Each structure stands twice: as structure tokens, then as C-alpha cells.
Amino acid sequence: MTSHDFASPSEQPDVEGGSAAESPSPGSATSPDPLRGSRTSGFWVAVLVLVLLLLLLAVFILQNTQQVQVSFLGWDGKAPLAATLLIAAVTGALVVAAAGALRILQLRRRVKRQRTV
């Protein structure tokens, strides 16, 4: 091993052969980074995450097909376990989304009122 093996990252040569500790050239400061994220790349990441979630959801539904007894506000019946849990989760998410939307509207009204005063 040599002393260069333990050099700090700031002393490591960059791609152009200079030191990373040196200041960037004037032309490179204004040129856009070709690896920088964009809206399109963010969209594709979101699509991939959603596809993965749908696959996991499909596996969950296929593994939980047994019938369960459901009672709610006087209604009784049998339904697949996965469907029952998914309906409960979606209903909970809608309640949370409605509460969040109401809070956002309340804050927007307050800001609008304060701007006019």
C-alpha cells in the first residue's frame, strides 16, 4: 500500500485529472449537470414505485382469499379477508385526506385574510 491509498477524498484526482480540491473552471460552473434529476426521471421513479406497490397488493389479495364474517352498523355478511382489509384501509386514507384538505383550506384562508389586512 502507498500513501495515496489513504488520501482524503478532497485530494483524490477528479475525472479531468486535476484535484477535486481545486476550484471548478468558469465554464463548468454554468454548465448543467447531465446526471441531475428531472421531472421526467421523478415521474418514472414514481411509476416504478407504484408498480411495485400494485404487485405487493396483488400478492396480498391472492394470499388472503378466505371468507370472514363482517358486521358493520347492523349489516352482516361474509367477504374475502383481503377485500375487507383493503376497504378499511382506503376508508381510513380518505378520512385522513379529508382532514388534511380541510386543514390546508383553513390555513389558506388565514393567509389570504392576513394579506388583505
C-alpha positions as CSV (number, residue, x, y, z in Angstrom):
1,M,0.0,0.0,0.0
2,T,1.1,3.5,-0.7
3,S,0.3,6.8,0.9
4,H,-2.0,7.6,-2.0
5,D,-4.3,4.7,-0.8
6,F,-5.2,6.7,2.3
7,A,-5.6,10.1,0.6
8,S,-8.6,12.1,1.6
9,P,-11.4,12.5,-0.9
10,S,-10.5,16.1,-1.4
11,E,-7.1,15.1,-2.6
12,Q,-8.4,12.4,-5.0
13,P,-8.0,13.3,-8.7
14,D,-11.2,14.0,-10.5
15,V,-12.2,12.8,-13.9
16,E,-10.3,15.5,-15.7
17,G,-7.0,14.7,-14.0
18,G,-6.9,17.6,-11.6
19,S,-7.5,17.6,-7.9
20,A,-11.1,17.7,-6.5
21,A,-10.0,20.4,-4.1
22,E,-9.2,22.8,-6.9
23,S,-11.9,25.3,-7.8
24,P,-14.0,24.5,-10.8
25,S,-13.3,26.1,-14.1
26,P,-15.5,29.1,-15.1
27,G,-17.2,27.1,-17.9
28,S,-18.1,24.1,-15.7
29,A,-19.9,26.2,-13.1
30,T,-22.6,27.3,-15.6
31,S,-23.0,24.0,-17.5
32,P,-25.8,21.9,-16.3
33,D,-25.1,18.5,-14.6
34,P,-26.1,15.8,-17.1
35,L,-26.9,13.4,-14.2
36,R,-29.2,15.9,-12.4
37,G,-32.7,14.6,-11.8
38,S,-35.6,15.9,-13.8
39,R,-39.3,15.9,-13.6
40,T,-39.4,13.0,-16.1
41,S,-37.0,10.9,-14.1
42,G,-39.0,11.7,-10.9
43,F,-42.1,10.6,-12.8
44,W,-40.6,7.3,-13.8
45,V,-39.4,6.6,-10.3
46,A,-42.9,7.2,-9.0
47,V,-44.3,4.9,-11.7
48,L,-41.9,2.1,-10.7
49,V,-42.8,2.6,-7.0
50,L,-46.5,2.4,-7.8
51,V,-46.0,-0.8,-10.0
52,L,-44.1,-2.4,-7.1
53,L,-46.9,-1.5,-4.7
54,L,-49.5,-2.9,-7.1
55,L,-47.5,-6.2,-7.3
56,L,-47.4,-6.4,-3.5
57,L,-51.1,-5.6,-3.3
58,A,-51.9,-8.4,-5.8
59,V,-49.8,-10.9,-3.8
60,F,-51.7,-9.8,-0.6
61,I,-55.1,-10.3,-2.3
62,L,-54.2,-13.7,-3.7
63,Q,-52.9,-14.9,-0.4
64,N,-55.9,-13.7,1.7
65,T,-58.9,-15.1,-0.1
66,Q,-60.6,-16.9,2.9
67,Q,-64.1,-15.6,3.8
68,V,-64.6,-13.7,7.0
69,Q,-67.7,-12.6,8.9
70,V,-68.1,-8.8,8.7
71,S,-70.5,-6.8,10.9
72,F,-70.8,-3.0,10.5
73,L,-73.6,-0.8,11.7
74,G,-76.2,-3.6,11.6
75,W,-75.0,-5.0,8.3
76,D,-73.8,-8.6,8.5
77,G,-72.2,-10.7,5.7
78,K,-69.2,-12.6,4.5
79,A,-66.5,-11.1,2.4
80,P,-62.9,-12.1,1.5
81,L,-60.4,-11.0,4.1
82,A,-58.2,-9.0,1.6
83,A,-61.2,-7.1,0.3
84,T,-62.4,-6.3,3.9
85,L,-58.9,-5.0,4.9
86,L,-58.5,-3.0,1.7
87,I,-61.8,-1.3,2.1
88,A,-61.0,-0.4,5.7
89,A,-57.6,0.9,4.7
90,V,-58.9,3.0,1.8
91,T,-61.7,4.4,4.0
92,G,-59.1,5.4,6.6
93,A,-56.9,7.0,4.0
94,L,-59.9,9.0,2.7
95,V,-60.7,10.2,6.2
96,V,-57.1,11.3,6.7
97,A,-57.0,13.0,3.3
98,A,-60.3,14.9,4.0
99,A,-59.0,16.1,7.4
100,G,-55.7,17.2,5.7
101,A,-57.6,19.0,2.9
102,L,-59.8,20.9,5.4
103,R,-56.7,21.9,7.4
104,I,-55.0,23.2,4.2
105,L,-58.1,25.2,3.3
106,Q,-58.2,26.7,6.8
107,L,-54.6,27.8,6.6
108,R,-55.0,29.2,3.1
109,R,-58.0,31.3,4.3
110,R,-56.0,32.5,7.2
111,V,-53.0,33.6,5.0
112,K,-55.4,35.2,2.5
113,R,-57.1,37.2,5.3
114,Q,-53.7,38.3,6.7
115,R,-52.6,39.5,3.3
116,T,-55.7,41.7,2.8
117,V,-55.3,43.3,6.2
